[in-house]
């Protein structure tokens, strides 16, 4: 069999001695052509004999068992399973018999076809097999929590609390799950929405069990779920990804982003390569040009760009890493690019001179380069370190570097004088790792000052904007 993809089924288990053998057998019996399976079972401190059964199953038929030292909750078990799994797609499966693994093909189809990053199996969309009728207030609670989740996330799910969630590895790796118990369901939902993942929902059958049969979720968990929704409503990115957090905060500053674009819009040609598009804070403003190549080296940004601007016939989403390989240079040569936009990217590249030489190779004579970089090396501090900046730039050395690499500088000026104090305070004095959300939002209050900079030439600023032509 030619295996095209690997599926990791994540199964949290706690005191499921009565059902564990049966559910494992059902999972193993599912026929998924061209898909390799692994079953990752995380025992969450069972004391009823479940662990003895799992010890018998471990290592057989693609089963891998991991044991929590104590009962930490479903969320902790799911997070552990995701970390231990090795598949391209992850799917959560409860260890009871409420959810039928026969539904896997339907859950996986949108991901395998490239339409979705996350798929929810909804118990309320209807199914040919129907569902067991049980608790009225349980159903009401589900619908209320789903409504609250939708209001916060902007999604329109019918069943946020469903166990059946299938996710691509890229999405799963960025969830950074913190909820220990049943709050994991709304946490996943809040985060996939904030990551702008493509979410699908498919109908599934459901055979719910009674509390006498072992159902564990209760009213306290519903309250916790509501709190979790509010807790993660403003989540932006994994705590370790300061760059993503910064880009998310900047994405909400539409007035500033438009002002920044206006500083160079008239300088651009018709065929634009944007290096380091990120979440598309600038891409959206030149997406109407004849040809736009939005490039980023981070897979999650590439997927997001594909869903936001990649559907346009004139836009290509790509992943060019600088300095370029010969194949990449030939690829770009065929695109006949006449403009390159590189905003707050060059400082992330160790070999900046080689990258500028590549820009010159890609552009024709007279081609346009728009370059924005952080200014004033004296400001370099913790914010720069956590953003993985190799350097900040001075004006005249930058001018010399551009000239040496084949460009004629038409304009080179400082931008954002008021930002200097904020960066110095946060990075050099307070030694923060990211600009606080409130301070980032305060940019709108300094817009009159920034607009006034257009009428004069500041002799210092937080950034340097260079407009240059290929010699």
C-alpha positions in Angstrom: 0.0 0.0 0.0 1.3 3.5 -0.9 0.7 5.5 2.3 -0.2 9.1 1.4 -0.8 10.4 5.0 -0.6 9.3 8.6 -3.5 9.6 11.0 -3.0 9.8 14.8 -6.1 9.0 16.8 -5.8 10.6 20.3 -7.7 8.7 22.9 -7.8 10.1 26.5 -9.0 7.4 28.9 -10.0 7.5 32.6 -11.6 4.5 34.3 -13.0 3.0 31.1 -12.4 -0.7 31.9 -15.9 -1.6 30.5 -15.4 -0.1 27.1 -11.7 0.3 26.3 -11.3 -3.1 24.5 -14.4 -2.5 22.4 -13.6 1.0 21.4 -10.0 0.1 20.5 -11.3 -2.8 18.4 -13.6 -0.4 16.6 -10.9 2.1 15.9 -8.6 -0.6 14.5 -11.3 -2.0 12.3 -11.9 1.2 10.4 -10.8 0.9 6.8 -8.9 4.0 5.6 -7.2 3.3 2.2 -3.8 4.9 1.7 -3.8 6.2 5.3 -1.5 4.8 8.0 -3.0 4.8 11.5 -1.5 5.1 15.0 -3.7 5.0 18.1 -2.2 7.1 20.9 -4.0 6.3 24.2 -3.3 8.5 27.3 -4.4 6.9 30.5 -5.3 9.7 32.9 -4.6 8.0 36.2 -7.2 5.2 36.0 -7.8 3.0 39.1 -10.4 0.5 37.8 -8.1 -1.8 35.9 -8.0 0.2 32.7 -4.2 0.4 32.9 -3.9 -3.4 33.1 -5.8 -3.7 29.8 -3.8 -1.0 28.2 -0.6 -2.7 29.2 -1.7 -5.7 27.2 -2.6 -3.6 24.1 0.5 -1.4 24.1 2.8 -1.9 21.1 0.3 -4.0 19.1 -1.4 -2.9 15.9 0.0 0.7 16.0 -1.1 1.3 19.6 1.0 3.5 21.8 0.0 3.9 25.4 1.1 6.7 27.7 0.4 7.1 31.4 -0.3 10.2 33.4 1.1 10.1 36.9 -2.3 11.3 38.3 -5.8 12.2 37.2 -5.2 15.6 35.5 -8.3 15.8 33.3 -9.3 15.3 29.6 -7.6 18.4 28.4 -4.2 17.4 29.9 -4.6 14.0 28.3 -5.4 15.4 24.9 -2.5 17.8 25.1 -0.2 14.9 26.0 -1.5 12.8 23.2 -0.9 15.5 20.7 2.7 15.9 21.8 3.3 12.2 21.6 1.6 11.7 18.3 3.5 11.5 14.9 0.7 11.8 12.4 0.0 14.4 9.7 -3.7 14.6 10.9 -4.9 14.2 14.5 -8.3 13.1 15.5 -9.7 13.0 19.1 -11.6 9.9 20.1 -13.3 9.4 23.5 -12.7 6.0 25.1 -16.4 5.3 25.7 -18.8 4.1 23.0 -20.6 7.4 22.3 -18.8 8.2 19.1 -18.5 5.7 16.3 -15.1 5.4 14.5 -17.0 4.5 11.3 -17.4 8.2 10.9 -13.7 8.8 10.3 -13.8 8.9 6.5 -16.4 11.7 6.7 -14.4 13.6 9.2 -11.2 13.3 7.2 -12.5 14.0 3.8 -12.5 17.9 3.9 -8.9 17.8 5.2 -7.7 15.2 2.6 -9.3 17.2 -0.2 -7.5 20.4 0.9 -10.6 22.3 1.9 -10.2 22.4 5.7 -7.6 22.5 8.4 -10.0 21.5 11.2 -13.2 19.4 11.0 -15.9 19.2 13.7 -18.2 16.2 13.8 -21.6 17.7 14.8 -24.2 15.7 16.7 -26.9 18.2 15.8 -26.7 18.4 12.0 -28.6 15.2 11.6 -27.4 11.7 10.6 -28.9 8.8 8.7 -28.3 6.7 11.8 -29.9 9.1 14.2 -28.8 9.6 17.8 -29.8 8.4 21.2 -32.3 10.7 22.9 -31.1 11.6 26.4 -31.0 14.7 28.7 -32.9 17.9 27.7 -30.8 20.2 29.9 -27.6 18.6 28.6 -28.7 19.5 25.1 -29.7 23.1 26.2 -26.3 23.5 27.8 -24.5 22.4 24.7 -26.4 24.8 22.5 -25.9 27.7 24.9 -22.1 27.1 25.1 -21.9 26.7 21.4 -23.8 30.1 21.0 -21.4 31.8 23.4 -18.4 30.3 21.6 -19.7 31.4 18.2 -20.3 34.9 19.5 -16.7 35.1 20.7 -15.0 33.3 17.9 -17.0 34.5 14.9 -17.7 30.9 13.8 -21.1 29.4 13.1 -20.7 25.9 14.6 -23.7 23.8 15.7 -21.7 21.6 18.1 -18.6 23.2 19.7 -18.5 20.6 22.5 -18.2 17.6 20.2 -15.4 15.1 21.0 -14.8 14.5 17.2 -12.3 17.1 16.1 -9.8 16.4 13.3 -6.9 18.8 12.9 -3.9 19.1 10.7 -0.5 18.8 12.4 0.3 22.4 11.6 -2.8 23.6 13.5 -2.4 21.2 16.4 1.2 22.2 16.9 0.1 25.8 17.5 -2.7 25.2 19.9 -0.5 25.4 23.1 -3.4 23.8 25.1 -3.7 24.9 28.7 -7.1 23.6 29.9 -6.8 20.5 32.1 -10.4 19.3 32.0 -13.4 19.5 29.6 -12.5 23.2 28.9 -10.3 21.8 26.2 -13.2 21.8 23.7 -13.9 25.6 23.9 -10.2 26.3 24.1 -9.5 24.4 20.9 -12.4 26.3 19.2 -11.3 29.7 20.4 -7.7 29.1 19.2 -8.5 27.6 15.8 -10.7 30.6 15.1 -8.0 33.0 16.2 -5.5 31.1 14.0 -7.9 31.7 11.1 -7.9 28.0 10.3 -10.3 26.7 7.7 -13.1 25.0 9.7 -15.6 22.5 8.4 -18.5 20.7 10.2 -19.9 17.3 9.2 -22.9 15.4 10.6 -22.1 12.3 12.8 -24.2 9.8 14.6 -24.1 9.8 18.4 -24.9 7.2 21.0 -24.7 9.1 24.3 -24.5 7.3 27.5 -26.2 8.0 30.9 -24.5 9.0 34.1 -25.2 5.5 35.3 -23.3 4.2 32.3 -20.3 6.4 33.2 -20.9 9.8 31.7 -18.6 12.2 33.5 -19.3 15.8 32.3 -21.6 17.9 34.5 -22.8 21.4 35.4 -19.5 22.4 36.9 -17.8 21.6 33.6 -20.3 23.7 31.8 -19.4 26.7 34.0 -15.8 26.0 33.4 -16.4 25.8 29.6 -18.0 29.3 29.7 -15.1 30.7 31.6 -12.7 29.1 29.2 -14.4 30.7 26.2 -14.0 34.2 27.8 -10.5 33.4 29.0 -9.2 32.6 25.5 -11.4 35.0 23.6 -8.4 37.4 23.1 -5.7 34.7 22.6 -3.5 35.6 19.7 -0.7 32.9 19.3 1.4 30.5 21.2 3.3 32.3 24.0 6.6 31.3 22.5 5.7 32.9 19.1 6.3 36.6 19.8 6.4 37.4 16.1 2.9 36.0 15.6 1.5 37.8 18.6 3.0 41.1 17.3 1.5 40.5 13.8 -1.9 39.8 15.2 -1.8 43.0 17.2 -0.7 44.9 14.2 -3.5 43.4 12.1 -6.0 45.3 14.2 -4.4 48.7 13.5 -6.0 49.3 10.1 -5.5 53.1 10.2 -1.7 52.7 10.8 -1.3 49.9 8.2 -3.1 52.0 5.6 -0.9 55.1 6.5 2.2 53.0 6.2 1.1 51.7 2.8 0.4 55.2 1.6 4.1 56.0 2.2 5.1 53.9 -0.8 2.0 52.9 -2.8 2.7 55.3 -5.7 6.2 54.0 -6.0 5.2 50.4 -6.8 4.9 48.9 -10.2 2.3 46.4 -11.5 3.9 43.1 -10.6 4.8 42.8 -6.9 6.7 40.3 -4.8 6.1 40.7 -1.1 8.8 39.1 1.0 7.5 38.1 4.5 3.8 38.6 4.0 2.9 37.2 7.5 -0.9 37.5 8.1 -1.3 39.9 5.2 -1.3 43.3 7.0 0.1 44.9 3.8 -0.8 42.3 1.2 -4.5 43.3 1.2 -3.6 46.8 -0.1 -1.9 45.8 -3.3 -3.9 42.7 -4.0 -5.6 44.5 -6.9 -2.4 44.9 -8.9 -1.7 42.9 -12.1 0.3 40.3 -10.3 1.1 39.7 -6.6 3.3 37.1 -5.1 2.7 36.9 -1.3 5.6 34.9 0.2 6.3 33.7 3.7 8.5 30.9 5.0 6.2 30.0 7.9 3.7 27.2 6.8 0.8 28.6 9.0 1.1 32.0 7.4 1.2 30.5 3.9 -2.1 28.6 4.7 -3.7 31.7 6.1 -2.7 33.8 3.1 -4.1 31.1 0.8 -7.5 31.4 2.5 -7.5 35.2 2.6 -6.0 36.4 -0.6 -4.9 33.2 -2.4 -8.2 32.7 -4.1 -7.7 35.7 -6.4 -6.5 34.8 -9.9 -3.8 37.5 -9.8 -2.4 36.4 -6.5 0.1 33.6 -5.9 1.0 32.5 -2.4 4.5 31.1 -2.2 7.3 30.3 0.2 10.6 31.8 -1.0 13.4 31.7 1.5 16.2 34.3 1.1 19.0 34.0 0.1 17.4 32.2 -2.9 18.3 28.9 -4.4 19.0 28.9 -8.2 15.7 27.1 -8.8 13.9 29.8 -6.9 15.6 32.6 -8.8 14.5 30.9 -12.1 11.0 30.6 -10.8 10.8 34.3 -9.9 12.4 35.3 -13.2 9.4 33.7 -14.9 7.1 36.0 -12.9 8.6 39.2 -14.4 8.5 41.0 -11.1 9.0 44.7 -11.3 8.6 45.5 -7.5 9.7 44.0 -4.2 8.1 44.9 -0.9 10.1 43.8 2.2 8.7 45.2 5.4 10.2 44.3 8.8 11.9 41.2 7.4 15.5 42.0 6.5 16.4 42.3 10.2 15.4 38.6 10.6 17.8 37.4 8.0 21.3 36.8 9.1 22.8 37.3 5.6 21.1 40.6 4.7 23.7 41.6 2.1 23.2 38.4 0.1 19.5 38.8 0.4 19.7 42.3 -1.1 21.9 40.9 -3.9 19.1 38.4 -4.6 16.6 41.2 -4.7 18.7 42.9 -7.3 19.0 39.7 -9.4 15.2 39.2 -9.4 14.4 42.8 -10.4 14.9 44.2 -13.9 16.9 47.5 -14.4 14.7 50.2 -13.0 12.7 47.8 -10.8 11.4 49.1 -7.5 12.4 48.1 -3.9 10.4 49.1 -0.9 12.3 48.3 2.3 11.2 48.9 5.9 13.6 48.0 8.7 13.9 48.8 12.4 16.1 51.8 13.0 18.6 53.0 15.6 20.9 50.2 16.9 20.9 51.9 20.3 17.3 50.7 20.8 18.2 47.1 20.4 16.8 45.2 23.4 14.7 42.3 24.6 11.9 43.0 22.2 14.3 42.6 19.3 15.8 39.4 20.8 12.4 37.8 21.2 11.5 38.8 17.7 14.7 37.2 16.5 16.2 40.4 15.1 19.8 40.2 14.1 20.2 43.9 14.0 18.7 47.4 13.8 19.9 49.8 11.1 21.4 53.3 10.9 20.4 55.5 7.9 23.8 56.0 6.2 25.1 52.5 6.6 21.8 51.2 5.1 22.2 53.6 2.2 25.7 52.3 1.6 24.5 48.7 1.8 21.8 49.3 -0.8 24.2 51.1 -3.1 26.7 48.2 -2.8 24.1 45.6 -3.7 23.0 47.3 -6.9 20.3 49.8 -5.9 20.0 53.6 -6.4 18.3 55.1 -3.3 15.6 57.6 -4.2 14.3 58.1 -0.7 15.5 57.0 2.7 13.8 58.5 5.8 12.9 57.8 9.4 9.3 56.9 10.4 7.5 56.9 13.7 9.3 59.3 16.1 6.9 58.7 19.0 7.4 55.0 18.8 11.1 55.4 19.8 10.2 56.1 23.5 7.8 53.2 23.7 10.3 50.8 22.2 13.1 52.1 24.5 10.9 51.8 27.6 9.6 48.3 26.9 12.8 46.8 25.4 15.6 48.5 27.2 14.1 49.5 30.6 11.3 47.1 31.3 12.9 44.3 29.2 9.5 42.9 27.9 9.3 40.2 25.4 6.3 41.7 23.5 4.6 45.1 23.2 1.6 45.1 25.5 -1.8 44.8 23.7 -3.0 48.1 25.1 0.1 50.0 24.0 -0.1 48.5 20.5 -3.7 49.8 20.3 -2.6 53.3 21.3 -1.1 53.8 17.9 -4.3 55.4 16.8 -3.7 58.2 19.2 -0.4 59.1 17.6 -1.6 59.1 14.0 -1.8 63.0 13.8 2.0 63.0 14.7 2.7 60.3 12.1 0.8 62.2 9.4 2.7 65.3 10.3 6.0 63.4 9.6 4.9 63.4 5.9 5.5 67.2 5.8 9.0 67.1 7.3 12.0 64.8 7.4 12.5 63.4 11.0 16.1 63.0 12.0 15.3 59.9 14.0 12.5 57.3 14.3 11.7 53.8 15.1 11.9 52.6 11.5 13.7 53.4 8.3 11.8 53.4 5.0 13.9 53.0 1.8 12.6 53.5 -1.7 15.2 52.3 -4.2 15.5 51.3 -7.9 17.6 48.6 -9.4 20.5 50.1 -11.3 
